[in-house]
Amino acid sequence: MKKKNKFFQEGQTFGVTGRGRLKKGKRYGWLIAIGALCGAANGAFGGGGGLLVVPALERFSSLSAKQAHATAILVILPVTLFSAILYLVSVPVDFSLLVPCALGVSVGGAVGAGALKKFNSALLTFLFSLVMFFAGIKMLFF
């Protein structure tokens, strides 16, 4: 007997009602294409792929906002490691900043992951949208 996938059922509507139905193969095609774009953004800019992965996962899968954020972290991990290796062999890195930054990011990541459990999906989506909006404004004008 074929094992049932708990995240996908054929003919399932993805995202907001009315966006249409995607067949499994088409959904994976979109996720692979967007994954490639996210990987390119992460590699070129040293980050930012997660900002693209979260909306893509929400749009093209049956994941809730919380699941999309948690999955995005796991999706970005391998590309971050791969990009880090490429940067280490081709770009000068200031290792004196590595430990304090890594410590701060690790503590912040743990706090953020704990906070994720407490937010409902609507609040999480709103906060994520605000961060994206203000990051864009900062990049354009400051």
Residue frames as a rotation matrix with the C-alpha (Angstrom) as fourth column:
MET 1
0.582 0.814 0.000 0.00
0.814 -0.582 0.000 0.00
0.000 0.000 -1.000 0.00
LYS 2
-0.114 -0.615 0.780 1.31
0.571 -0.683 -0.455 3.42
0.813 0.394 0.430 -0.94
LYS 3
-0.369 -0.108 -0.923 2.25
0.896 -0.305 -0.322 5.65
-0.247 -0.946 0.209 2.01
LYS 4
0.577 0.675 0.460 0.14
0.743 -0.668 0.048 8.82
0.340 0.314 -0.887 2.17
ASN 5
-0.596 -0.751 0.286 1.99
0.599 -0.652 -0.465 12.14
0.535 -0.106 0.838 2.27
LYS 6
-0.024 0.644 -0.765 0.61
0.966 -0.183 -0.184 14.16
-0.258 -0.743 -0.618 5.17
PHE 7
-0.409 -0.197 -0.891 1.55
0.170 -0.976 0.138 17.50
-0.896 -0.095 0.433 3.57
PHE 8
-0.653 0.139 -0.745 0.19
-0.717 -0.429 0.549 16.95
-0.243 0.892 0.380 0.08
GLN 9
-0.246 0.623 0.742 -2.88
0.329 0.774 -0.541 15.35
-0.912 0.111 -0.395 -1.36
GLU 10
-0.836 -0.110 0.537 -3.56
0.545 -0.063 0.836 15.31
-0.058 0.992 0.112 -5.10
GLY 11
-0.146 0.810 0.568 -5.93
0.662 -0.347 0.665 18.09
0.735 0.473 -0.485 -6.14
GLN 12
0.139 0.159 -0.977 -5.41
0.947 -0.310 0.084 20.03
-0.290 -0.937 -0.194 -2.90
THR 13
0.733 0.119 0.670 -5.79
0.358 -0.905 -0.231 23.82
0.579 0.409 -0.705 -3.06
PHE 14
-0.145 -0.878 -0.456 -2.64
0.975 -0.049 -0.216 25.67
0.168 -0.476 0.863 -2.06
GLY 15
-0.945 -0.311 0.097 -2.46
0.287 -0.936 -0.206 29.03
0.155 -0.166 0.974 -0.36
VAL 16
-0.655 0.726 -0.211 -5.49
-0.411 -0.576 -0.707 31.29
-0.634 -0.377 0.675 -0.26
THR 17
-0.126 0.713 0.690 -8.74
0.584 0.616 -0.529 29.86
-0.802 0.336 -0.494 -1.60
GLY 18
0.829 0.507 -0.235 -9.27
0.081 -0.526 -0.847 30.88
-0.553 0.683 -0.477 -5.19
ARG 19
0.077 -0.881 -0.466 -5.63
-0.759 -0.355 0.546 30.67
-0.647 0.312 -0.696 -6.29
GLY 20
0.427 0.149 -0.892 -6.36
-0.815 0.492 -0.307 27.47
0.393 0.858 0.332 -8.12
ARG 21
0.827 -0.126 0.548 -5.13
-0.191 0.854 0.484 23.93
-0.528 -0.505 0.682 -7.87
LEU 22
0.121 -0.855 -0.505 -1.65
-0.988 -0.055 -0.144 22.73
0.095 0.516 -0.851 -8.66
LYS 23
0.906 0.073 -0.416 -0.78
-0.099 0.994 -0.041 19.17
0.411 0.079 0.908 -9.51
LYS 24
0.816 -0.578 -0.026 2.06
0.228 0.279 0.933 17.61
-0.532 -0.767 0.360 -7.57
GLY 25
0.136 -0.818 0.559 4.58
0.977 0.205 0.063 17.80
-0.166 0.538 0.827 -10.44
LYS 26
0.290 0.046 0.956 3.80
0.482 -0.870 -0.105 21.44
0.827 0.491 -0.275 -11.19
ARG 27
0.980 0.078 0.181 4.10
-0.121 -0.489 0.864 22.36
0.156 -0.869 -0.470 -7.52
TYR 28
0.551 -0.834 0.034 7.51
0.531 0.382 0.757 20.74
-0.644 -0.399 0.653 -7.28
GLY 29
0.098 -0.489 0.867 8.59
0.945 -0.227 -0.235 22.52
0.312 0.842 0.440 -10.45
TRP 30
0.617 0.191 0.763 7.69
0.051 -0.978 0.204 25.90
0.785 -0.087 -0.613 -8.94
LEU 31
0.966 -0.248 0.074 9.42
-0.090 -0.054 0.994 25.04
-0.243 -0.967 -0.075 -5.66
ILE 32
0.315 -0.895 0.317 12.59
0.856 0.412 0.311 23.95
-0.409 0.174 0.896 -7.48
ALA 33
0.127 -0.229 0.965 12.62
0.720 -0.648 -0.249 27.14
0.682 0.726 0.082 -9.57
ILE 34
0.762 0.191 0.619 12.03
-0.218 -0.824 0.523 29.36
0.610 -0.533 -0.586 -6.56
GLY 35
0.859 -0.510 -0.035 14.57
0.277 0.408 0.870 27.34
-0.430 -0.757 0.492 -4.58
ALA 36
0.122 -0.831 0.543 17.16
0.990 0.061 -0.129 28.04
0.074 0.553 0.830 -7.27
LEU 37
0.289 0.066 0.955 16.32
0.249 -0.968 -0.009 31.76
0.924 0.241 -0.296 -7.12
CYS 38
0.961 0.098 0.258 16.60
-0.222 -0.281 0.934 31.73
0.164 -0.955 -0.248 -3.32
GLY 39
0.602 -0.797 0.047 19.93
0.675 0.539 0.503 29.91
-0.427 -0.271 0.863 -3.49
ALA 40
0.028 -0.569 0.822 21.23
0.842 -0.430 -0.326 32.45
0.539 0.701 0.467 -5.98
ALA 41
0.574 0.241 0.782 20.09
-0.120 -0.921 0.371 35.33
0.810 -0.307 -0.500 -3.76
ASN 42
0.977 -0.209 0.036 21.67
0.006 0.199 0.980 33.73
-0.212 -0.958 0.196 -0.71
GLY 43
0.352 -0.897 0.266 24.93
0.895 0.406 0.184 33.09
-0.273 0.174 0.946 -2.53
ALA 44
0.012 -0.335 0.942 25.14
0.698 -0.672 -0.248 36.51
0.716 0.661 0.225 -4.18
PHE 45
0.300 0.224 0.927 24.03
-0.272 -0.912 0.308 38.62
0.914 -0.344 -0.213 -1.24
GLY 46
-0.775 -0.627 -0.078 25.29
-0.138 0.289 -0.947 36.49
0.616 -0.724 -0.311 1.64
GLY 47
-0.800 0.590 -0.108 21.72
0.320 0.268 -0.909 36.00
-0.508 -0.761 -0.403 2.84
GLY 48
-0.551 0.666 -0.502 18.15
-0.690 -0.702 -0.174 36.85
-0.469 0.251 0.847 2.06
GLY 49
-0.829 0.223 -0.513 17.11
-0.249 0.673 0.696 33.57
0.500 0.705 -0.503 0.50
GLY 50
-0.772 0.531 -0.349 14.76
0.621 0.516 -0.590 32.91
-0.134 -0.672 -0.728 3.41
LEU 51
-0.534 0.581 -0.614 12.82
-0.261 -0.804 -0.534 36.06
-0.804 -0.126 0.581 2.61
LEU 52
-0.414 0.357 -0.837 11.92
-0.898 -0.006 0.441 34.44
0.152 0.934 0.323 -0.69
VAL 53
-0.871 0.006 -0.491 11.48
-0.003 1.000 0.018 30.88
0.491 0.017 -0.871 0.58
VAL 54
-0.822 0.562 -0.092 8.80
0.173 0.093 -0.981 31.69
-0.542 -0.822 -0.174 3.18
PRO 55
-0.137 0.840 -0.524 6.26
-0.719 -0.449 -0.531 33.26
-0.682 0.304 0.666 0.78
ALA 56
-0.391 -0.054 -0.919 7.02
-0.822 0.470 0.322 30.56
0.415 0.881 -0.228 -1.79
LEU 57
-0.964 0.026 -0.266 6.34
0.131 0.912 -0.388 27.78
0.232 -0.408 -0.883 0.71
GLU 58
-0.571 0.808 -0.147 3.11
-0.048 -0.211 -0.976 29.45
-0.820 -0.550 0.159 1.79
ARG 59
-0.076 0.546 -0.834 2.00
-0.889 -0.417 -0.192 29.89
-0.452 0.727 0.517 -1.82
PHE 60
-0.013 -0.035 -0.999 3.01
-0.849 0.528 -0.008 26.58
0.528 0.848 -0.037 -3.35
SER 61
-0.778 -0.162 -0.607 2.57
0.110 0.916 -0.385 24.14
0.618 -0.366 -0.696 -0.47
SER 62
0.307 0.940 -0.146 0.00
0.264 0.064 0.963 23.35
0.914 -0.334 -0.228 2.16
LEU 63
-0.424 -0.565 -0.707 2.21
0.832 0.066 -0.552 24.66
0.358 -0.822 0.442 4.97
SER 64
0.763 0.585 -0.276 0.92
0.646 -0.662 0.381 27.16
0.040 -0.469 -0.882 7.49
ALA 65
0.716 -0.510 0.478 2.89
-0.323 -0.848 -0.421 30.37
0.619 0.147 -0.771 8.10
LYS 66
0.548 -0.517 0.657 4.60
-0.729 0.090 0.679 28.79
-0.410 -0.851 -0.328 11.13
GLN 67
0.601 -0.305 0.738 5.50
0.343 0.933 0.107 25.66
-0.722 0.189 0.666 9.19
ALA 68
0.822 -0.286 0.493 6.78
0.432 -0.253 -0.866 27.75
0.372 0.924 -0.085 6.28
HIS 69
0.644 -0.604 0.469 9.07
-0.684 -0.729 0.000 29.78
0.342 -0.321 -0.883 8.56
ALA 70
0.441 -0.470 0.764 10.42
-0.506 0.573 0.645 26.67
-0.741 -0.671 0.015 10.28
THR 71
0.680 -0.148 0.718 10.91
0.554 0.744 -0.372 24.86
-0.479 0.651 0.588 6.97
ALA 72
0.903 -0.338 0.265 12.64
-0.029 -0.664 -0.748 27.90
0.428 0.667 -0.609 5.45
ILE 73
0.489 -0.755 0.436 15.34
-0.826 -0.239 0.511 27.70
-0.281 -0.610 -0.741 8.12
LEU 74
0.254 -0.365 0.896 16.01
0.000 0.926 0.377 24.08
-0.967 -0.096 0.235 7.21
VAL 75
0.827 0.088 0.555 15.91
0.543 0.134 -0.829 24.85
-0.148 0.987 0.063 3.48
ILE 76
0.848 -0.488 0.206 18.43
-0.370 -0.824 -0.428 27.68
0.379 0.287 -0.880 3.82
LEU 77
0.659 -0.610 0.440 20.87
-0.379 0.237 0.895 25.66
-0.650 -0.756 -0.075 6.00
PRO 78
0.387 -0.585 0.713 22.50
0.674 0.707 0.215 23.60
-0.630 0.397 0.668 3.21
VAL 79
0.601 -0.168 0.781 22.79
0.637 -0.488 -0.596 26.54
0.482 0.856 -0.186 0.81
THR 80
0.886 -0.306 0.348 24.27
-0.439 -0.796 0.416 28.67
0.150 -0.522 -0.840 3.59
LEU 81
0.531 -0.720 0.446 26.88
-0.028 0.512 0.859 26.00
-0.847 -0.468 0.252 4.34
PHE 82
0.371 -0.358 0.857 27.70
0.895 0.383 -0.228 25.61
-0.246 0.852 0.462 0.65
SER 83
0.769 -0.043 0.638 27.93
0.253 -0.896 -0.365 29.39
0.587 0.442 -0.678 0.15
ALA 84
0.860 -0.465 0.212 30.12
-0.415 -0.392 0.821 29.72
-0.298 -0.794 -0.530 3.25
ILE 85
0.365 -0.743 0.561 32.58
0.482 0.666 0.569 27.18
-0.797 0.063 0.601 1.84
LEU 86
0.396 -0.181 0.900 32.72
0.884 -0.192 -0.427 29.02
0.250 0.965 0.084 -1.48
TYR 87
0.886 -0.063 0.459 33.25
-0.128 -0.986 0.111 32.36
0.446 -0.157 -0.881 0.30
LEU 88
0.772 -0.611 0.176 35.99
-0.129 0.121 0.984 30.88
-0.623 -0.782 0.015 2.51
VAL 89
0.134 -0.764 0.631 38.04
0.735 0.504 0.454 29.80
-0.665 0.403 0.629 -0.50
SER 90
-0.038 -0.132 0.991 37.45
0.952 -0.306 -0.004 32.90
0.304 0.943 0.137 -2.65
VAL 91
0.431 0.253 0.866 36.79
0.081 -0.967 0.242 35.99
0.899 -0.034 -0.437 -0.50
PRO 92
-0.714 -0.700 -0.018 38.82
0.112 -0.088 -0.990 37.34
0.691 -0.709 0.141 2.44
VAL 93
0.447 0.860 -0.245 36.84
0.332 0.095 0.939 36.79
0.831 -0.501 -0.243 5.66
ASP 94
-0.279 -0.474 0.835 37.39
-0.618 -0.577 -0.534 38.71
0.735 -0.665 -0.131 8.91
PHE 95
-0.095 0.207 -0.974 37.52
0.379 0.912 0.157 35.83
0.920 -0.354 -0.165 11.41
SER 96
-0.960 -0.253 -0.116 37.71
0.206 -0.362 -0.909 38.24
0.188 -0.897 0.400 14.39
LEU 97
-0.549 0.828 0.112 34.01
-0.834 -0.551 -0.019 38.94
0.046 -0.104 0.994 13.81
LEU 98
-0.417 0.379 -0.826 33.00
-0.292 0.805 0.516 35.30
0.861 0.456 -0.225 13.37
VAL 99
-0.689 0.099 -0.718 32.65
0.599 0.636 -0.487 34.20
0.408 -0.765 -0.498 17.00
PRO 100
-0.838 0.423 -0.345 30.79
0.031 -0.594 -0.804 37.26
-0.545 -0.684 0.485 18.38
CYS 101
-0.482 0.688 -0.542 28.43
-0.875 -0.350 0.334 37.40
0.041 0.636 0.771 15.38
ALA 102
-0.455 0.281 -0.845 27.80
-0.144 0.913 0.382 33.64
0.879 0.295 -0.375 15.41
LEU 103
-0.853 0.133 -0.505 27.10
0.521 0.291 -0.803 33.77
0.040 -0.947 -0.318 19.15
GLY 104
-0.726 0.589 -0.353 24.63
-0.375 -0.771 -0.515 36.64
-0.576 -0.242 0.781 18.75
VAL 105
-0.387 0.579 -0.718 22.90
-0.834 0.112 0.540 35.03
0.393 0.808 0.439 15.78
SER 106
-0.641 0.108 -0.760 22.63
0.186 0.982 -0.017 31.71
0.745 -0.153 -0.650 17.63
VAL 107
-0.844 0.353 -0.403 21.08
0.386 -0.121 -0.915 33.31
-0.372 -0.928 -0.034 20.72
GLY 108
-0.565 0.644 -0.516 18.74
-0.682 -0.717 -0.148 35.40
-0.465 0.268 0.844 18.58
GLY 109
-0.519 0.332 -0.788 17.79
-0.563 0.561 0.607 32.34
0.644 0.758 -0.104 16.55
ALA 110
-0.779 0.210 -0.590 16.92
0.505 0.768 -0.393 30.39
0.371 -0.604 -0.705 19.69
VAL 111
-0.732 0.528 -0.430 14.84
0.057 -0.581 -0.812 33.28
-0.678 -0.619 0.395 21.03
GLY 112
-0.508 0.526 -0.682 13.09
-0.852 -0.422 0.310 33.69
-0.125 0.739 0.662 17.66
ALA 113
-0.638 0.251 -0.728 12.34
-0.158 0.883 0.443 29.97
0.753 0.397 -0.524 17.39
GLY 114
-0.797 0.354 -0.489 10.84
0.594 0.319 -0.738 30.05
-0.106 -0.879 -0.465 20.88
ALA 115
-0.617 0.567 -0.545 8.75
-0.322 -0.814 -0.482 33.10
-0.718 -0.122 0.686 19.98
LEU 116
-0.764 0.307 -0.568 7.51
-0.546 0.160 0.822 31.40
0.343 0.938 0.045 16.80
LYS 117
-0.753 0.470 -0.460 5.54
0.543 0.839 -0.032 28.95
0.371 -0.274 -0.887 18.94
LYS 118
-0.540 0.516 -0.665 3.69
0.559 -0.371 -0.741 31.80
-0.629 -0.772 -0.088 20.63
PHE 119
-0.682 0.259 -0.684 2.64
-0.534 -0.815 0.224 33.73
-0.500 0.518 0.694 17.49
ASN 120
0.289 0.759 0.584 -0.47
0.218 0.542 -0.812 32.87
-0.932 0.361 -0.009 15.55
SER 121
-0.155 -0.404 0.902 -0.09
0.920 0.273 0.281 32.64
-0.360 0.873 0.329 11.77
ALA 122
0.654 0.468 0.594 -1.75
0.670 -0.724 -0.166 36.00
0.352 0.507 -0.787 11.05
LEU 123
0.909 -0.371 -0.190 0.53
-0.159 -0.731 0.664 37.88
-0.385 -0.573 -0.723 13.47
LEU 124
0.091 -0.919 0.383 3.58
0.362 0.389 0.847 36.04
-0.928 0.062 0.368 12.16
THR 125
0.066 0.012 0.998 2.71
0.998 -0.005 -0.066 36.95
0.004 1.000 -0.012 8.56
PHE 126
0.916 0.311 0.255 2.12
0.306 -0.950 0.058 40.59
0.261 0.025 -0.965 9.55
LEU 127
0.689 -0.709 -0.149 5.44
-0.163 -0.352 0.922 40.85
-0.706 -0.611 -0.358 11.44
PHE 128
-0.073 -0.713 0.698 7.32
0.669 0.484 0.565 39.15
-0.740 0.508 0.441 8.61
SER 129
0.396 0.314 0.863 5.76
0.880 -0.398 -0.260 41.57
0.262 0.862 -0.434 6.12
LEU 130
0.997 -0.046 -0.066 6.81
-0.017 -0.924 0.383 44.53
-0.078 -0.381 -0.921 8.26
VAL 131
0.287 -0.954 0.092 10.40
0.083 0.120 0.989 43.27
-0.954 -0.276 0.114 8.44
MET 132
-0.110 -0.292 0.950 10.48
0.933 0.299 0.201 42.80
-0.343 0.908 0.240 4.66
PHE 133
0.719 0.469 0.512 8.97
0.624 -0.760 -0.181 46.25
0.304 0.450 -0.840 4.07
PHE 134
0.923 -0.363 -0.132 11.37
-0.219 -0.774 0.593 48.11
-0.317 -0.518 -0.794 6.37
ALA 135
0.084 -0.913 0.398 14.36
0.379 0.399 0.835 46.15
-0.922 0.081 0.380 5.08
GLY 136
0.117 0.037 0.992 13.43
0.993 -0.024 -0.117 47.25
0.020 0.999 -0.040 1.55
ILE 137
0.938 0.245 0.245 13.03
0.235 -0.970 0.069 50.89
0.255 -0.007 -0.967 2.63
LYS 138
0.645 -0.756 -0.112 16.40
-0.118 -0.243 0.963 50.79
-0.755 -0.608 -0.246 4.40
MET 139
-0.066 -0.696 0.715 18.12
0.705 0.474 0.527 49.26
-0.706 0.539 0.459 1.38
LEU 140
0.310 0.271 0.911 16.65
0.913 -0.351 -0.207 51.85
0.264 0.897 -0.356 -1.00
PHE 141
0.712 0.201 0.672 17.12
0.176 -0.979 0.107 55.02
0.680 0.042 -0.732 1.05
PHE 142
0.857 -0.369 0.360 19.76
-0.496 -0.396 0.773 54.54
-0.143 -0.841 -0.522 3.77
